[in-house]
Amino acid sequence: MDLALCEEDRALRESVRRYVETTVNPVWQEIDRSGRLPESVLAGARELGLFGMAIPPDYGGLGLTVLQKALVHEMLGRGPWGLASYISVHTGIGCTGLVLFGSEAQKRHSLPRMASGEWLGCFGLTEPQSGSDASNMQTRARRHGDQWVIDGHKIFITNAPYAHHCMIFARADEGITAFLVDTDNPGFKIGQIFETLGHQGSAICELVLEDCRVPAAAVVGEVGRGFDIAKRVLAEGRTMLGARSVGSGQKALELALEYAESRATFGKPLIEHQALAFRIAQMAARTDAGRGLVYRSAWLLDRGEPAVRESSTAKLFAGEAVWQTVDDAIQLLGGYGYVRGEYMLERIWRDARVVRVYDGSSEVQQMVIAQRLRKGEIETAW
Ligand SMILES: Cc1cc2nc3c(=O)[nH]c(=O)nc-3n(C[C@H](O)[C@H](O)[C@H](O)COP(=O)(O)OP(=O)(O)OC[C@H]3O[C@@H](n4cnc5c(N)ncnc54)[C@H](O)[C@@H]3O)c2cc1C
């Protein structure tokens, strides 16, 4: 078994770490206050080719492996989740469906401009009455001659206010179908834009689809097979969210360690109080364990395995672990940990809370793992 990263993967990881630490983190407070990503931050991501990380080189992207994408997401997790989400929704659920299931014409039309960051993609699955049980969606698609007419509501759709198009899932007579809908379509309207606890810099909003007419060529993949696309796209997304959680956990650990070395109580640095040293050791062990699960899931996906159980395990564990780790780090900072807008930890705490909710909540991941166990996957592939 060889667990070493190759030179190319290390270089990629270091270039993204440098970008996050030198271009993004110095302006985290500005992003948090304004809810906007400065042009310098977006330009840095474009320069690194991050908008095209999931797009094959034939269409102008970097064509990274799943493991390489996980390394990028781990490093993005060291910074504000608004940026990580802005990039990951576009490159993950925004691009992957098109890359894997789009027609050649759809790919030629959209992917080069998505790779450069000129066009942003988003993904409209969740509805006001169906989130965890997304297959229960009510949005309808009806065929009218050579067009489809879509009517319904979507909710919490990331990036939609900035996006060029959205992959919309709607129920046709043949079953759930995926459509590529331009956001300037007269039947596509942005509804409420929500204020959120964290994630500043990427917006989530309601979508209203009213008599939204698209050509037959807007169907992605086969009519009636859209839910398979959603599931495939989300499985990879779970590994990436696990990776982002690991990056945030690592950052919280580093901040806590630095503080524990410099702050003294009862005549010695915090780190020399055994109770706190043990707490930090547990933060490190949890982060390491999450990283191992994430890399394993990415490795399996790169080998063409579905990695259903493994990606759910990675997201469940890393998402719960970062929550505990950042809470421990805030505890270590005492009163300073609770001050808003000054120490990064409270921002990580607000940002990371959502990983247990979206892209399949922790409860949904446990449902998936239990189903796989009942199907005979008692031991995971390794
Ligand atoms: C910041 C953010 C960004 C998002 N971006 C997108 C996006 O880009 N595109 C998109 O389509 N969606 C997006 N979502 C939606 C997100 O995926 C859903 O919120 C999530 O799937 C949960 O659905 P829900 O909110 O309807 O909760 P519900 O499904 O109503 O669940 C409520 C609670 O009950 C639990 N629960 C539900 N059923 C069970 C069960 N059987 N057993 C045990 N527990 C259960 C859930 O885990 C959850 O804790 C986003 C959400 C947020 C917060």
The ligand as a Gaussian input file, in Angstrom:
#p B3LYP/6-31G(d) Opt

LIG

0 1
 C      -26.117000      26.953000       2.588000
 C      -26.956000      25.966000       1.818000
 C      -26.698000      25.767000       0.474000
 C      -27.494000      24.883000      -0.278000
 N      -27.269000      24.755000      -1.629000
 C      -28.087000      23.971000      -2.384000
 C      -27.945000      23.923000      -3.813000
 O      -27.061000      24.569000      -4.405000
 N      -28.823000      23.160000      -4.520000
 C      -29.804000      22.419000      -3.919000
 O      -30.556000      21.747000      -4.625000
 N      -29.974000      22.448000      -2.556000
 C      -29.150000      23.218000      -1.789000
 N      -29.309000      23.281000      -0.412000
 C      -30.381000      22.500000       0.203000
 C      -29.878000      21.365000       1.098000
 O      -29.289000      20.340000       0.342000
 C      -31.072000      20.886000       1.957000
 O      -31.330000      21.922000       2.901000
 C      -30.797000      19.578000       2.642000
 O      -30.798000      18.524000       1.703000
 C      -31.849000      19.263000       3.724000
 O      -33.144000      19.385000       3.217000
 P      -34.254000      20.241000       4.009000
 O      -33.667000      21.568000       4.315000
 O      -35.505000      20.222000       3.207000
 O      -34.480000      19.473000       5.373000
 P      -35.487000      18.245000       5.608000
 O      -35.348000      17.235000       4.552000
 O      -36.844000      18.807000       5.846000
 O      -34.925000      17.649000       6.961000
 C      -35.043000      18.347000       8.220000
 C      -34.229000      17.602000       9.266000
 O      -34.772000      16.295000       9.450000
 C      -33.778000      15.308000       9.206000
 N      -34.419000      14.169000       8.552000
 C      -35.197000      14.189000       7.443000
 N      -35.642000      12.959000       7.158000
 C      -35.119000      12.129000       8.102000
 C      -35.194000      10.721000       8.359000
 N      -35.872000       9.900000       7.570000
 N      -34.537000      10.220000       9.435000
 C      -33.805000      11.031000      10.244000
 N      -33.697000      12.379000      10.047000
 C      -34.339000      12.912000       8.996000
 C      -32.759000      15.978000       8.303000
 O      -31.491000      15.375000       8.407000
 C      -32.765000      17.399000       8.840000
 O      -31.934000      17.459000       9.974000
 C      -28.532000      24.154000       0.360000
 C      -28.786000      24.360000       1.728000
 C      -28.015000      25.248000       2.450000
 C      -28.330000      25.447000       3.923000

